[in-house]
Each structure stands twice: as C-alpha cells, then as structure tokens.
C-alpha cells in the first residue's frame, strides 16, 4: 500500500470519484476512504475482490477439513472412491 496515494478522505471521493476508480482499476490496489480522519471504507477493483473472495472460500474449506481431522471425522481414500464408483454404476431413477 502506498500511504500517500491509497488513503483518501471522503471529500476526495465526492469530488474525484472517476479519477479514484481509474486509479483503483489501473493499480489493482485498494484505497482506504477516511471520514474525520478515521478509516470508514475500502474501495477495491472487482477482479481483486473476486480473487480475495475465492481465496477466502478455499481457506474456509481447508479450516473445515482440518476441524474434521481433529474430530476424527475421516474416511479412508479407498473407501470414498469405492463408494463413488458404486454410485456411478447405479442406474438413474
């Protein structure tokens, strides 16, 4: 983050919204919007936002998997594949 260019007051957003959107999409760096000197919002380009959401989703799945392991909620790989093969062989109803 570049402090001098990536933190802007809300008045800057009001006056220079188009310029700020260009900056965000060109640099792909988020910009923190402040109000009365306090951080109030973060503006981010859509692609970076989507990538962040996908990464968080993967991290959530990993955390769930680790929790299952800690609880002993596991199955042998061979058993899982055998069950999948059996399900795939069954006729559709």
MOKA-V990233 format. One record per pair of residues at least 24 apart in sequence whose ideal C-beta (glycine too) atoms are under 8 Angstrom apart, sorted by the first residue. I is the first residue (numbers start at 1). J is the second residue. Records with the same first field share a line. If there is no record, write none. Layout:
BEGIN
I = J + J
END
This chain:
BEGIN
1 = 29 + 30
2 = 29
6 = 30 + 31 + 32
7 = 31 + 32 + 34 + 39
8 = 32 + 33 + 34
9 = 33 + 34 + 35
10 = 34 + 35 + 40
13 = 43
END
